[in-house]
């Protein structure tokens, strides 16, 4: 749902397909969604149901067997010697769950939060 909303926002003014794709991918990747979620939680009051959705969405990709979840780039080393890690993947999963829930139940609230 978030990718659909991002594409809708950036499709006008008309852009080349490759330019649009680069912009959208930059906005919907796990690291960016994790950052958006952190600022959203700090600045936007969530209902108890929305907080439950966040919690369940964050835990959906968890594994007690130590398997790595999410894209390999999250585990690759960056300039600081560490990747974004599984926390970014869990945050982005929680963010997607929250946005999907808001989109289905209250589209006005969904657009307010974004």
Secondary structure as GFF3:
##gff-version 3
##sequence-region A 1 114
A	DSSP	alpha_helix	2	10	.	.	.	ID=ss1
A	DSSP	alpha_helix	17	28	.	.	.	ID=ss2
A	DSSP	alpha_helix	30	43	.	.	.	ID=ss3
A	DSSP	alpha_helix	48	59	.	.	.	ID=ss4
A	DSSP	three_ten_helix	72	74	.	.	.	ID=ss5
A	DSSP	alpha_helix	85	105	.	.	.	ID=ss6
A	DSSP	alpha_helix	107	113	.	.	.	ID=ss7
###
